[in-house]
């Protein structure tokens, strides 16, 4: 019985990982999270202006650092995880924050 329980648990957890890869890019929560923070990074990067108050400039810089550093790290992780999935690779490659 313990063996059957162990097999069941392994199947559930491995199936969850497999289903995440098999989802369409729009349904994949990892890709959705990535595109959300990438869009935030892109938006905030365009908000900075030398005419803003110093306080507002610092606020924007703080948010840019938060989102853009995370999106760069996450992009590399997801590129490795979804290598060989052209639909997801095209989404990831659509964002360039270098």
N, C-alpha and C positions, 0 to 999 in steps of 0.2 A: 504494500500500500504506500509506503514512504517513497518507493521508487516511482510509482505512478504520479504521486503528488509532485515530486521533483521534476519529472518529465513535463507535466502540465505547466508548472511554473516557468520552466525554460521555454516552452512553446509560446506562452503568453508574452513573455518579455522579448523574445526574439521576433515574434510576429509584430509587435509594436514598432520595433526598429525597422523592420522590413516595410511595413505599411507606410511609414513616414517617407521612405524613398519612393514608393510606388504611387504616392498621391500626385495629383497635378500640382504644378508650382503654385497655383492660386490657393490650394487647400493645405499646402505644406506650411505648418506653423513656423518652422525655422526660417523658411524663405520669406514668409510674411513679416516676421519680426525683423529680418535683415532689411527688407525693402522699406519698412517703416523708419528704422533708424537711419538708413541711407538717405531717405527723403528728408528727414529732419536735419541731417548733416548738410545736405545740399541747400536747403532753405536757409538755415542759420548762417551758412557761409556767405550767402548773398545779402544778408541783413546788415552786416557790419559796414559802417560808414564813418569816415573821419568827422563828419558833422554831428554825430551823436554825442551825447554827454559821456564823460569818462565812465560814469557809473554804468550806463547802458552798454558801452563798449565792453567793459569787463564782464557784464552779465552774458553778453553774446559770446565772448571769447571762452568763458567757462562752459557754456552749453556746446559750443563747437568742439572744444577739447573732449567733452564727455561723449558726444555722439560720434564724432569723426574717428577718434581713436578706437572706439568699440567697433565701428563698422569696418575699419581696416583689418582688425584682428579677426573678426567674424568672417569676413569675406575669404580670407586665406583658409580658415577652418572648413568653411562650406565648400570651397573649391576642391579640397582634398576629399571630403566626404561624398560629394556628388560628381566626382570625376566619371565621365562616361555617360552622363545624363545631359544631353545637349539642350533640352528645354530649360533646365535649371542653370546650366553653365551660361547660356545666353543672357539670363536675367542678371547673374552675378557680374558678367563682363560688361553689362550696360552701365555699371557704376564704376567710375574711375576717380579715386580720391588721392592720387599720388601727387 
